[in-house]
Amino acid sequence: MIDYKSVGVNIENIKKSQIAIGQNIKHTHQIQKNVQVISGFNHYAGIVKINNSKLALHTDGVGTKTLVASLMNKYNTIGIDCIAMNVNDLICVGAIPISFVDYIAANKNNTTIFKKIISGLVTGAKKSKISIIGGETSIMPDLISGTNFNFDLAGTVMGIIKYDIITRKIKTDDAIIGIASNGLHSNGYSLARKILLSKYSIRDKIKNIGILGNKLLAPTEIYVNPILEMLRKCGIHGLAHITGGAFTKLLRLNEIGFNLYQLPKIPPIMKLIQEEGNVKINEMYKTFNMGIGFCIVAPQSEVKKITFICKKHKLESKKIGDVISKKGVFINDENIIRS
């Protein structure tokens, strides 16, 4: 059996590092006397209050999905992922994304490839309705190895808090509505690559999947517009972008539990990973989005309105579970993720 730990990603140890980092950065929260830190750690974005305005900031990247882009020599969609990973997190705190800066680190200069990467960033920015106002490009052959073009891509997004979503109370018996993903998005690629590329070529055509590399490069869905419409029109209690750690992300919202009993059928690409790697089902639900890219927590009376908004934006959605009093994340009656 293969799991995330066996490919060098130990989630428990990473959490310990994150806690240590969080404890240290708290010492900086009082430095600016005219700035109040509202949320500085352990949510989807940091929030600061300046005068009467609240700003949100978030930084994220696309991880080892960049290696797939290099293998496929296809760079025009990876920027969409970078935008998506940032703006999808930012809206979870009720912020409207405003502006973005990017960071590209590469082992060599290649103007043609850089232009393709930026074209994806521009595509994602237009869909998110944000401005890219700058960035940094760094060439580091001693740090990033390889004879082919290899790179890392990350960015930072800023937004204005319009809806105080993190102060809202999630209640027992609230509905959990899931919006469909369109693939792996940008998480779990260390495990996915280890399993799939030991069995298949990146350009192999696989039944129900198509060309493997193309499926792995499917850009992360951007949920900004439908979620902002829901925040305007519906009584939303909580929002969760299902990314690294998958459904563990729900535990960021509060101290109660989430019973997911109507999840979609496991998508073919994730089923292939599970079967080829003999990956335990609980490991799958803690690593991959399993067909759900975003979760909305709201009163049962709002389900119909929320699914209608998703349909209007050409996104599949459905109720996938309920909020319960017992702590943890339960999937088909099994306590997959404990609090």
C-alpha positions in Angstrom: 0.0 0.0 0.0 1.2 3.5 -0.9 0.3 6.6 1.1 1.4 10.3 1.2 3.9 9.6 4.0 5.7 6.9 1.9 6.3 9.4 -0.9 7.9 12.0 1.5 4.9 14.0 2.5 4.2 13.4 6.2 1.0 15.4 7.0 1.3 15.1 10.8 4.8 16.4 10.8 3.9 19.2 8.5 1.1 20.2 10.9 3.6 20.4 13.7 5.8 22.7 11.6 2.8 24.8 10.7 1.8 25.2 14.4 5.4 26.2 15.3 5.3 28.8 12.5 2.0 30.1 13.6 3.2 30.5 17.2 6.2 32.5 16.0 4.4 34.8 13.6 2.0 35.9 16.3 4.8 37.9 17.8 4.5 40.3 14.8 0.8 41.0 15.1 1.2 44.0 17.3 4.0 45.7 15.4 1.7 48.0 13.4 -0.1 50.0 16.0 -2.8 51.2 13.5 -3.5 47.8 12.1 -5.5 45.1 13.9 -4.9 41.5 13.0 -8.3 39.8 12.9 -7.3 36.4 11.6 -3.6 35.5 11.3 -3.3 31.8 11.2 -5.2 28.5 10.7 -7.9 29.8 8.4 -8.0 30.3 4.6 -6.6 33.8 4.7 -5.2 36.4 7.0 -7.4 39.4 7.8 -6.3 42.8 9.0 -8.4 45.9 9.9 -7.1 49.3 8.8 -9.4 52.2 9.9 -12.8 50.9 8.8 -11.7 48.5 6.1 -10.8 44.9 6.4 -8.3 43.4 4.0 -7.6 39.7 3.4 -4.3 38.2 2.1 -3.4 34.7 1.0 -0.4 33.0 -0.6 -0.4 29.7 -2.4 1.2 27.8 -5.2 0.6 24.8 -7.5 3.1 22.4 -6.0 4.5 19.5 -8.1 1.8 19.9 -10.8 4.5 22.0 -12.4 6.5 18.8 -13.0 3.6 17.5 -15.1 3.6 20.7 -17.1 7.3 20.3 -17.8 6.8 16.6 -18.8 4.0 17.5 -21.2 5.8 20.7 -22.4 2.5 22.4 -21.8 2.6 25.6 -19.8 -0.5 27.7 -20.8 -2.9 26.4 -18.1 -0.7 26.1 -14.9 -1.2 29.8 -14.3 -5.0 29.2 -14.0 -4.2 26.8 -11.2 -2.1 29.4 -9.4 -4.9 32.0 -9.5 -7.5 29.4 -8.5 -5.6 28.1 -5.5 -5.4 31.7 -4.2 -8.8 33.2 -4.9 -10.7 30.0 -4.0 -9.2 30.2 -0.5 -9.7 34.0 -0.2 -13.4 33.8 -0.8 -13.8 31.4 2.1 -13.3 34.3 4.5 -15.9 36.4 2.7 -13.4 38.5 0.7 -13.8 39.9 -2.8 -10.5 39.2 -4.6 -9.0 42.5 -5.9 -5.3 42.1 -6.9 -2.6 39.5 -7.3 1.2 39.2 -7.6 3.0 36.1 -8.8 6.4 34.5 -8.2 8.1 32.3 -10.8 11.4 30.5 -9.9 13.0 28.5 -12.7 16.3 26.8 -13.4 16.8 28.7 -16.6 15.5 31.6 -18.6 13.0 30.8 -21.4 11.0 33.8 -22.6 8.6 31.6 -24.7 7.7 29.4 -21.7 7.3 32.4 -19.3 4.9 34.0 -21.7 2.8 30.8 -21.8 2.8 30.6 -18.0 1.7 34.2 -17.8 -1.1 33.6 -20.3 -2.6 31.1 -17.9 -2.3 33.6 -15.0 -4.1 36.2 -17.2 -6.9 33.7 -18.1 -7.4 33.0 -14.4 -7.3 36.6 -13.4 -10.0 37.5 -16.0 -12.3 34.7 -14.7 -11.7 35.9 -11.1 -12.1 39.6 -12.0 -8.8 40.6 -10.4 -5.8 42.6 -11.5 -2.3 41.2 -11.7 -0.2 44.2 -10.5 3.3 42.8 -10.4 5.5 39.8 -9.5 8.9 38.3 -9.4 10.8 36.1 -11.7 13.9 34.4 -10.3 16.4 32.2 -12.2 18.1 29.8 -9.8 20.0 26.9 -11.6 21.8 25.9 -8.4 18.5 25.5 -6.4 16.2 24.1 -9.1 17.8 21.2 -10.8 17.3 19.5 -14.1 18.4 19.9 -17.7 14.9 20.5 -18.9 12.9 23.6 -17.9 11.8 23.2 -14.3 10.0 25.8 -12.2 7.9 26.7 -9.2 4.9 28.9 -9.4 3.2 30.7 -6.5 1.3 34.0 -5.9 -0.4 36.2 -3.4 -3.9 37.6 -3.6 -5.4 40.6 -1.8 -9.1 41.1 -1.2 -11.6 43.3 0.7 -13.8 41.7 3.3 -17.4 42.2 2.2 -19.0 39.4 4.2 -18.0 38.5 7.7 -18.2 34.7 7.0 -15.8 33.6 9.7 -17.9 35.1 12.4 -21.0 33.2 11.4 -22.1 30.2 13.4 -22.5 26.8 11.8 -25.4 25.0 13.4 -26.2 21.3 13.8 -28.4 20.1 11.0 -27.0 22.7 8.5 -26.7 21.2 5.0 -23.3 20.7 3.3 -23.5 21.4 -0.4 -20.6 20.2 -2.6 -19.6 21.7 -5.9 -17.9 19.4 -8.4 -14.2 19.5 -9.1 -12.9 18.9 -12.6 -10.0 16.7 -11.7 -7.2 16.6 -9.1 -7.0 20.4 -9.1 -3.6 21.2 -7.6 -3.2 18.8 -4.7 -1.9 15.3 -4.1 0.4 15.3 -7.1 3.4 13.8 -5.2 1.3 10.7 -4.5 -0.5 10.7 -7.9 2.8 11.0 -9.9 4.5 8.3 -7.8 1.7 5.8 -8.5 0.6 6.7 -12.1 4.0 7.5 -13.7 5.5 4.2 -12.4 2.7 2.4 -14.3 2.0 4.6 -17.3 3.7 7.1 -19.7 2.6 10.7 -19.3 1.2 10.5 -22.9 -0.6 7.1 -22.5 -4.3 7.1 -23.4 -6.3 5.4 -20.7 -9.9 4.2 -20.8 -12.4 6.7 -19.3 -9.6 9.2 -18.7 -8.0 10.1 -22.1 -4.3 11.1 -22.3 -3.0 10.9 -18.8 -0.9 14.1 -18.9 -3.8 16.2 -20.2 -6.1 14.9 -17.4 -3.4 15.6 -14.8 -3.1 19.2 -16.2 -6.8 20.0 -16.1 -6.8 23.4 -14.5 -8.3 24.0 -11.1 -11.9 25.2 -11.2 -12.4 28.8 -10.1 -15.4 29.2 -7.8 -15.3 33.0 -7.2 -18.3 34.2 -9.1 -20.9 31.6 -7.9 -19.7 31.9 -4.3 -19.9 35.7 -4.3 -23.4 35.5 -5.7 -24.3 33.0 -2.9 -22.9 35.3 -0.3 -25.1 38.1 -1.7 -28.3 36.1 -2.0 -28.2 33.2 0.5 -27.7 32.7 4.2 -24.3 31.0 4.1 -22.8 29.8 7.4 -19.4 28.4 6.2 -17.2 27.9 3.1 -14.4 25.4 2.5 -12.1 25.1 -0.5 -11.2 21.3 -0.7 -7.5 21.4 -1.4 -4.4 20.0 0.4 -5.6 17.7 3.2 -8.9 17.4 1.2 -11.9 17.0 3.6 -9.8 17.8 6.6 -10.3 21.4 5.5 -13.8 21.3 6.9 -12.4 21.1 10.4 -11.1 24.7 9.9 -14.7 26.0 10.1 -15.7 25.1 13.7 -15.6 22.6 16.5 -18.5 20.4 15.4 -18.8 17.6 12.9 -19.5 16.9 9.3 -21.4 13.9 8.1 -20.8 13.3 4.3 -23.1 10.6 3.2 -23.9 11.6 -0.4 -20.6 12.1 -2.0 -20.4 11.6 -5.8 -19.0 8.5 -7.4 -15.2 8.5 -7.2 -13.9 10.1 -10.4 -12.0 7.7 -12.8 -8.6 9.4 -12.3 -8.9 9.1 -8.6 -10.2 5.5 -8.8 -7.1 4.7 -11.0 -4.8 6.1 -8.3 -6.5 4.2 -5.6 -6.4 0.9 -7.5 -2.9 1.1 -9.0 -1.4 2.2 -5.7 -3.6 0.1 -3.4 -4.3 3.3 -1.5 -6.6 3.0 1.6 -9.9 4.8 1.1 -9.4 7.0 4.2 -6.0 8.1 2.7 -7.8 9.0 -0.5 -10.3 11.2 1.3 -7.5 13.0 3.2 -5.4 13.6 0.1 -7.7 14.1 -2.9 -10.9 16.1 -3.5 -12.7 12.9 -4.7 -14.9 14.9 -7.0 -15.8 17.8 -4.7 -13.8 21.0 -5.1 -15.7 23.3 -2.8 -18.2 23.0 0.1 -20.9 25.4 1.3 -22.5 25.1 4.7 -25.9 26.6 5.0 -29.4 26.1 6.4 -31.4 23.3 4.7 -33.8 25.9 3.3 -31.0 27.4 1.2 -30.0 24.2 -0.6 -32.3 24.7 -3.6 -31.2 28.3 -4.1 -27.5 27.4 -3.8 -27.7 24.6 -6.4 -29.6 26.8 -8.7 -26.8 29.4 -8.6 -24.2 26.7 -9.4 -26.3 25.5 -12.3 -26.5 29.1 -13.6 -22.7 29.2 -13.5 -22.5 25.8 -15.3 -21.2 23.9 -12.2 -22.6 20.6 -10.9 -23.6 20.7 -7.2 -25.7 18.8 -4.7 -26.2 18.3 -1.0 -23.5 15.9 0.2 -24.2 15.8 3.9 -25.2 17.5 7.1 -23.5 19.1 10.1 -23.7 17.0 13.2 -22.8 17.5 16.9 -20.1 14.7 17.0 -16.7 16.1 16.2 -14.8 15.0 13.1 -15.5 14.3 9.4 -17.5 11.2 8.8 -17.7 9.7 5.3 -20.3 7.0 4.7 -20.6 6.5 8.5 -16.8 6.0 8.9 -14.9 8.5 11.0 -12.3 9.2 8.2 -10.9 12.3 9.8 -10.9 12.9 13.5 -10.7 16.4 15.0 
